[in-house]
Amino acid sequence: MERVVGLWLNKSKPEAIQLAQEIKDWFQRRDWNVLSRWPEIIKHKTSFLISLGGDGTLLEAARESAPHGIPVMGVNFGRLGFLCEIEKVDVFQALEKILNLDYEIQERLMLKAVIQRNSNEVNMQLALNDVVFSRESQEGIITLQANLSGEPSVSYPADGLIVSTPTGSTAYSLSAGGPILSPNVQAILLTPLAAHSLSARPMLVSDQEEIQISLSSGEQCLVSFDGRNSIKLRSGESVIIQKAAIRAQLIRLGNRSFPQVVREKLRDRWHE
């Protein structure tokens, strides 16, 4: 049976390109085939994928590989690196562990977002981190209505709204004042952006809920999915968000627990 590994790298980082070549050489000495073109990675049923970059690069890799059941190991070249399992200096030690099957696969909740116009589904997107609604710069305050499983729940007069997974709780939602969720929590988080009402609070709901977000005031807003594929949502239109049928698969080596990652990434350096 052919042994194949895939590489997904941030080509804007010269050090990632250099490490990619070193990884290729390392695998080839062990009679593994290394692929970096996505069509070939899918065709050859790659055993796993190595992401070289930051959390954004890992998001791309995990989102694209999820429908094909390919697990991803993230190597951090960025700053915070909440998602990436290892730092670049530890990559070959980590690869030895993977080849010795000394790892586990952690599944992460993903979101499916369906855009509805005139009761018709016009677009569908997947997100591992979040679905973000934001007002355009020339717009004033917008109001986003959130309905849970068909029942009106809360209105958010605000600059926007973040609907995130536990994975996304350490991304944009965190900077907007949302709580940090363990990846083991099966829930979806709603975090308003600069809310203009004391009653518009962050909300944590079950991942079994179907969340409908509609623009109830304001002419239009932007909706993005993991920071990409922005579309315009107009008054009266809505986005239906629920957990996706597929899950992202991340390789975990047991080097760091989630509480340890939080301590390392969010420690207050002013008091060290």
Kinemage of the C-alpha trace (Angstrom):
@kinemage 1
@onewidth
@group {chain A} dominant
@subgroup {mainchain}
@vectorlist {calphas} color= white
{ca met a 1} P 0.000 0.000 0.000
{ca glu a 2} L 1.344 3.405 -0.999
{ca arg a 3} L 2.257 5.625 1.939
{ca val a 4} L 1.347 9.222 1.172
{ca val a 5} L 1.398 12.444 3.194
{ca gly a 6} L 0.163 15.857 2.075
{ca leu a 7} L 1.559 19.332 2.689
{ca trp a 8} L -0.532 22.500 2.982
{ca leu a 9} L 1.622 25.562 3.464
{ca asn a 10} L 1.473 29.313 3.669
{ca lys a 11} L 3.621 30.238 0.665
{ca ser a 12} L 4.015 33.808 1.910
{ca lys a 13} L 6.309 32.518 4.676
{ca pro a 14} L 9.816 31.663 3.351
{ca glu a 15} L 10.576 29.588 6.445
{ca ala a 16} L 7.492 27.451 5.775
{ca ile a 17} L 8.662 26.791 2.220
{ca gln a 18} L 12.104 25.826 3.501
{ca leu a 19} L 10.681 23.486 6.141
{ca ala a 20} L 8.383 21.919 3.548
{ca gln a 21} L 11.427 20.828 1.547
{ca glu a 22} L 13.084 19.429 4.663
{ca ile a 23} L 9.911 17.479 5.457
{ca lys a 24} L 9.804 16.099 1.909
{ca asp a 25} L 13.385 14.889 2.211
{ca trp a 26} L 12.655 13.368 5.634
{ca phe a 27} L 9.669 11.382 4.350
{ca gln a 28} L 11.345 10.292 1.130
{ca arg a 29} L 14.182 8.739 3.127
{ca arg a 30} L 11.470 6.645 4.788
{ca asp a 31} L 9.846 5.649 1.483
{ca trp a 32} L 6.849 7.949 1.812
{ca asn a 33} L 5.448 9.935 -1.073
{ca val a 34} L 4.882 13.635 -0.323
{ca leu a 35} L 2.251 15.623 -2.250
{ca ser a 36} L 1.510 19.342 -2.155
{ca arg a 37} L -1.070 19.759 -4.933
{ca trp a 38} L -4.628 19.444 -3.646
{ca pro a 39} L -6.085 17.336 -6.519
{ca glu a 40} L -3.282 14.801 -6.065
{ca ile a 41} L -3.709 14.768 -2.279
{ca ile a 42} L -7.371 13.793 -2.675
{ca lys a 43} L -6.737 11.311 -5.479
{ca his a 44} L -4.076 9.361 -3.576
{ca lys a 45} L -6.071 9.137 -0.324
{ca thr a 46} L -3.411 10.853 1.747
{ca ser a 47} L -2.913 9.401 5.245
{ca phe a 48} L -2.725 12.834 6.824
{ca leu a 49} L -2.034 16.466 6.023
{ca ile a 50} L 0.646 18.731 7.502
{ca ser a 51} L -0.254 22.418 7.714
{ca leu a 52} L 2.689 24.836 7.766
{ca gly a 53} L 1.702 28.366 8.785
{ca gly a 54} L -0.472 29.819 11.510
{ca asp a 55} L -3.991 29.149 12.693
{ca gly a 56} L -5.376 30.648 9.475
{ca thr a 57} L -3.457 28.148 7.373
{ca leu a 58} L -4.637 25.292 9.572
{ca leu a 59} L -8.234 26.502 9.250
{ca glu a 60} L -7.979 26.321 5.465
{ca ala a 61} L -6.404 22.868 5.542
{ca ala a 62} L -8.877 21.430 8.052
{ca arg a 63} L -11.901 22.918 6.284
{ca glu a 64} L -10.870 21.562 2.882
{ca ser a 65} L -9.829 18.139 4.168
{ca ala a 66} L -12.896 17.541 6.381
{ca pro a 67} L -15.192 16.305 3.559
{ca his a 68} L -12.510 13.749 2.628
{ca gly a 69} L -11.844 12.489 6.154
{ca ile a 70} L -8.178 13.557 6.125
{ca pro a 71} L -6.724 14.462 9.561
{ca val a 72} L -4.487 17.519 9.830
{ca met a 73} L -1.454 18.308 11.976
{ca gly a 74} L -0.740 22.022 12.402
{ca val a 75} L 2.797 23.408 12.638
{ca asn a 76} L 2.801 26.937 14.017
{ca phe a 77} L 4.638 29.725 12.194
{ca gly a 78} L 2.262 32.406 13.424
{ca arg a 79} L 1.901 34.208 16.738
{ca leu a 80} L -0.782 32.813 19.048
{ca gly a 81} L -1.342 29.457 17.417
{ca phe a 82} L -4.300 28.197 19.464
{ca leu a 83} L -5.042 25.466 16.910
{ca cys a 84} L -1.602 24.387 15.768
{ca glu a 85} L -0.416 21.371 17.711
{ca ile a 86} L 3.339 21.916 17.548
{ca glu a 87} L 5.975 24.581 17.031
{ca lys a 88} L 8.255 24.369 14.005
{ca val a 89} L 11.302 23.360 16.068
{ca asp a 90} L 9.491 20.190 17.177
{ca val a 91} L 8.214 19.043 13.802
{ca phe a 92} L 10.418 15.995 13.208
{ca gln a 93} L 9.954 14.663 16.707
{ca ala a 94} L 6.207 14.997 16.165
{ca leu a 95} L 6.374 13.202 12.816
{ca glu a 96} L 8.185 10.271 14.443
{ca lys a 97} L 5.317 9.959 16.900
{ca ile a 98} L 2.751 10.007 14.096
{ca leu a 99} L 4.532 7.293 12.119
{ca asn a 100} L 4.610 5.227 15.328
{ca leu a 101} L 0.825 5.798 15.646
{ca asp a 102} L 1.383 7.631 18.930
{ca tyr a 103} L -1.372 10.215 18.483
{ca glu a 104} L -5.116 10.721 18.606
{ca ile a 105} L -7.570 12.449 16.292
{ca gln a 106} L -9.754 15.169 17.779
{ca glu a 107} L -12.953 15.964 15.907
{ca arg a 108} L -14.083 19.590 15.822
{ca leu a 109} L -17.591 20.929 15.306
{ca met a 110} L -18.150 22.755 12.018
{ca leu a 111} L -20.994 25.035 10.948
{ca lys a 112} L -23.126 24.876 7.830
{ca ala a 113} L -24.534 28.247 6.797
{ca val a 114} L -27.284 28.520 4.176
{ca ile a 115} L -28.211 31.923 2.739
{ca gln a 116} L -31.923 32.361 2.020
{ca arg a 117} L -33.419 34.911 -0.359
{ca asn a 118} L -37.138 34.987 -1.067
{ca ser a 119} L -37.449 31.607 0.711
{ca asn a 120} L -34.905 30.101 -1.695
{ca glu a 121} L -31.501 28.691 -0.722
{ca val a 122} L -28.956 30.565 -2.839
{ca asn a 123} L -25.614 29.703 -1.218
{ca met a 124} L -24.101 27.267 1.279
{ca gln a 125} L -20.818 27.643 3.151
{ca leu a 126} L -18.901 25.635 5.744
{ca ala a 127} L -17.015 27.240 8.623
{ca leu a 128} L -14.731 25.800 11.279
{ca asn a 129} L -14.269 29.047 13.220
{ca asp a 130} L -17.210 31.365 12.705
{ca val a 131} L -19.844 33.078 10.622
{ca val a 132} L -19.494 36.856 11.052
{ca phe a 133} L -22.135 39.497 10.321
{ca ser a 134} L -20.764 43.043 10.163
{ca arg a 135} L -22.054 46.418 9.083
{ca glu a 136} L -20.421 48.125 6.146
{ca ser a 137} L -18.397 51.236 6.924
{ca gln a 138} L -20.984 53.612 5.436
{ca glu a 139} L -23.856 51.981 7.320
{ca gly a 140} L -25.104 52.938 10.762
{ca ile a 141} L -26.156 50.488 13.433
{ca ile a 142} L -27.759 47.324 12.124
{ca thr a 143} L -30.138 45.009 13.975
{ca leu a 144} L -29.750 41.268 13.634
{ca gln a 145} L -32.589 39.042 14.781
{ca ala a 146} L -31.623 35.596 16.092
{ca asn a 147} L -34.262 32.855 16.074
{ca leu a 148} L -33.576 29.474 17.638
{ca ser a 149} L -35.260 26.477 15.997
{ca gly a 150} L -37.966 28.740 14.571
{ca glu a 151} L -38.656 30.664 17.771
{ca pro a 152} L -37.708 34.363 18.176
{ca ser a 153} L -34.937 34.688 20.745
{ca val a 154} L -32.960 37.931 20.848
{ca ser a 155} L -32.306 41.038 18.743
{ca tyr a 156} L -28.828 42.485 18.441
{ca pro a 157} L -28.663 46.225 17.611
{ca ala a 158} L -24.920 46.335 17.076
{ca asp a 159} L -22.033 46.706 14.664
{ca gly a 160} L -22.344 42.997 13.968
{ca leu a 161} L -22.599 39.473 15.338
{ca ile a 162} L -20.250 36.477 15.519
{ca val a 163} L -21.685 32.959 15.438
{ca ser a 164} L -18.823 30.667 16.370
{ca thr a 165} L -17.892 27.103 17.195
{ca pro a 166} L -15.864 26.229 20.312
{ca thr a 167} L -12.830 26.292 17.994
{ca gly a 168} L -13.731 29.843 16.948
{ca ser a 169} L -14.212 30.978 20.533
{ca thr a 170} L -10.477 31.723 20.732
{ca ala a 171} L -10.528 33.776 17.516
{ca tyr a 172} L -12.577 36.887 16.640
{ca ser a 173} L -15.180 36.127 19.287
{ca leu a 174} L -12.521 36.271 22.006
{ca ser a 175} L -11.387 39.739 20.917
{ca ala a 176} L -15.039 40.861 20.994
{ca gly a 177} L -15.377 39.834 24.644
{ca gly a 178} L -16.810 36.354 24.172
{ca pro a 179} L -15.932 33.449 26.487
{ca ile a 180} L -13.386 30.727 25.758
{ca leu a 181} L -14.963 27.329 25.170
{ca ser a 182} L -13.254 23.977 25.472
{ca pro a 183} L -13.262 22.140 22.116
{ca asn a 184} L -15.089 19.300 23.886
{ca val a 185} L -18.153 21.513 24.438
{ca gln a 186} L -20.877 20.755 21.897
{ca ala a 187} L -22.327 24.234 21.562
{ca ile a 188} L -22.576 27.300 19.345
{ca leu a 189} L -21.703 30.773 20.603
{ca leu a 190} L -23.339 34.084 19.628
{ca thr a 191} L -21.217 37.154 20.425
{ca pro a 192} L -22.370 40.682 19.474
{ca leu a 193} L -19.929 43.264 18.101
{ca ala a 194} L -20.232 46.593 19.932
{ca ala a 195} L -23.830 45.994 21.005
{ca his a 196} L -25.978 49.103 21.503
{ca ser a 197} L -28.273 47.491 24.059
{ca leu a 198} L -27.611 46.182 27.564
{ca ser a 199} L -29.904 43.247 26.840
{ca ala a 200} L -27.874 42.118 23.802
{ca arg a 201} L -25.576 39.673 25.568
{ca pro a 202} L -23.431 36.769 24.333
{ca met a 203} L -25.419 33.550 24.203
{ca leu a 204} L -24.353 29.901 24.303
{ca val a 205} L -26.778 27.456 22.698
{ca ser a 206} L -26.845 23.734 22.012
{ca asp a 207} L -25.328 22.485 18.784
{ca gln a 208} L -28.720 20.878 18.122
{ca glu a 209} L -30.292 24.289 17.537
{ca glu a 210} L -31.026 25.684 14.092
{ca ile a 211} L -30.080 29.348 14.257
{ca gln a 212} L -31.699 31.810 11.871
{ca ile a 213} L -30.053 35.230 11.652
{ca ser a 214} L -31.938 37.890 9.714
{ca leu a 215} L -31.274 41.568 9.079
{ca ser a 216} L -34.273 43.285 10.647
{ca ser a 217} L -33.013 46.886 10.380
{ca gly a 218} L -30.412 48.436 8.141
{ca glu a 219} L -30.205 48.125 4.386
{ca gln a 220} L -27.486 45.504 4.225
{ca cys a 221} L -24.534 43.925 6.015
{ca leu a 222} L -21.618 41.687 5.153
{ca val a 223} L -21.455 37.999 6.056
{ca ser a 224} L -18.160 36.109 6.008
{ca phe a 225} L -17.264 32.496 6.721
{ca asp a 226} L -13.956 31.896 8.496
{ca gly a 227} L -12.991 35.349 7.248
{ca arg a 228} L -13.545 34.508 3.587
{ca asn a 229} L -16.201 34.484 0.846
{ca ser a 230} L -17.947 37.652 2.011
{ca ile a 231} L -21.476 38.146 0.722
{ca lys a 232} L -23.996 40.955 1.172
{ca leu a 233} L -27.076 40.222 3.227
{ca arg a 234} L -29.970 42.612 2.551
{ca ser a 235} L -32.945 43.599 4.666
{ca gly a 236} L -35.397 40.740 5.079
{ca glu a 237} L -32.879 38.081 4.030
{ca ser a 238} L -31.530 35.492 6.437
{ca val a 239} L -28.820 32.916 7.088
{ca ile a 240} L -29.653 29.510 8.566
{ca ile a 241} L -26.776 28.171 10.682
{ca gln a 242} L -26.520 24.698 12.179
{ca lys a 243} L -23.871 22.117 12.886
{ca ala a 244} L -22.461 20.512 9.761
{ca ala a 245} L -22.765 16.793 9.100
{ca ile a 246} L -18.977 16.547 8.806
{ca arg a 247} L -16.323 17.438 11.355
{ca ala a 248} L -12.782 18.688 11.031
{ca gln a 249} L -10.147 16.204 12.193
{ca leu a 250} L -7.079 17.517 14.013
{ca ile a 251} L -4.119 15.383 15.027
{ca arg a 252} L -3.263 15.671 18.715
{ca leu a 253} L -0.027 14.315 20.175
{ca gly a 254} L -0.880 14.785 23.827
{ca asn a 255} L 1.869 17.362 24.319
{ca arg a 256} L -0.415 20.072 25.709
{ca ser a 257} L -3.831 20.072 27.320
{ca phe a 258} L -6.381 22.747 26.455
{ca pro a 259} L -5.953 24.522 29.834
{ca gln a 260} L -2.203 24.567 29.245
{ca val a 261} L -2.662 26.099 25.797
{ca val a 262} L -4.892 28.803 27.289
{ca arg a 263} L -2.316 29.566 30.000
{ca glu a 264} L 0.507 29.785 27.487
{ca lys a 265} L -1.298 31.871 24.903
{ca leu a 266} L -3.147 34.305 27.170
{ca arg a 267} L -0.752 34.838 30.043
{ca asp a 268} L -0.379 38.478 31.028
{ca arg a 269} L 3.208 39.329 30.184
{ca trp a 270} L 2.903 42.647 32.006
{ca his a 271} L 2.996 40.723 35.272
{ca glu a 272} L 5.823 38.313 34.499
